Amino acid sequence: MATPFFAGLAVAAAALAGRYGIHAWQAFKARQPTPRIRKFYEGGFQPTMTRREAALILGVRENATPDKVKEAHKKVMVANHPDAGGSHYLASKINEAKDVMLGKTKGSGSAF
């Protein structure tokens, strides 16, 4: 008498588990893919800018080509330009980073 009851209970539990699994799979497939966005340099600035810090600010490798440095400088500068609401200080640091990466200065420090 108890065996059919437990068999029915097991079938009902399996059906509910299957339903939960299907809903979980559909929710997993329907979620938005997370974009792999690179983060820009976070943190304070060193008194004398190094090549490593300049590369972190621009988001390039330390041995990047001049073309990649110029392209990265343009992208970061557009996002932080003073005419577009950005900071003059950040703009000067971005320009200094470009100069350090291109070898125009030795990172003598900011004007600020």
N, C-alpha and C positions, 0 to 999 in steps of 0.2 A: 504494500500500500504506500509506503514512504518512498520507494524507489522511483515511481513515475513522477512524484512531486519533485524530488531532487533532480531528476533528469530535465524536467520542465524548467526548473530554476536555473540549471546550468545552461540550457539553450537560451533563456532570456538574458542571462548575464553575458553570454557570448555575443548575442545580437546587440545589446547595448554597448559593449566594448567595441564591436565592429563599427557601429554608428558613430561613436566618439572618435575612433581612428579615422574614419572617412572625413568627418568635419574638421579634424585637426589637419589632415593632409590638404584639404581644400583651402583652409586658412593659410597654411604655409605657402602654397603655390600662389595665392592671390596677393601676398604681401609685396610691397614695393622693394625693388632691389636697392641695397644701400650703396650709394656711390663711393668710389674710392678716391676721395679728395685728399690731396696733399695739404698738410698744414704748413703755414708759413712760420717763420722764426718767431718763437715766443721767448720773452725774457728781456732782461736789461742789456744795455750795451756796454762793451768794454771801453776803457779810456782810450786805448789805441786799437783801431780796428785791424783785425788779422784777416788773412785770406779765408780762414775757416768761417769766421763770423760773417764776412761778406758773402760767402757762398750760401750760408744759412739764410741770410736776409733775402737774397735774390731767389732762393729755392733751386739752385743749380749745384753741380758738383764742383769741387775745388779745381779740377782740371778741365773745366768746360771751355769750349771754343769761344772766341770773341763774338761770333754771331749768336750763340746761345745766350751769352751774357747780355748782349744788347736786347735780345728778344725778351728775356726775363725781366730786365730793367724796365722795359716799356710796359710790360704787363703789370708789374708791381707799382710803377709810377702812376699809371692810369687809375689804379684803385686808391692811391694815397696822395694825389696831386692837391696842392693847396687851393687851386682855383675850383676844385670840385668838392671842397669841404674838408680836405685832408690837412694834416699838420705840416708846418714848415720844417719842424725838427725832423719828422720822419722822412720828409722829402730830401732833406740834406743828408741823412744817413743812407738813404737808398742811392743817392748820387755818389756818395763816398764809397759805398760798397761796389758800385760799378767801376769807379776809378781804381779801386784796389784790385779788383778782378782783372781789369785790363792792363794793370801795371803802370798806370799814370801817376800814382802816388804810393807811398808806403804806409798809408793809414795813419797820418799824422794827427788825427783827431778831428772832431767836428768844430764848426764855427760857433756852435752854441755852448 
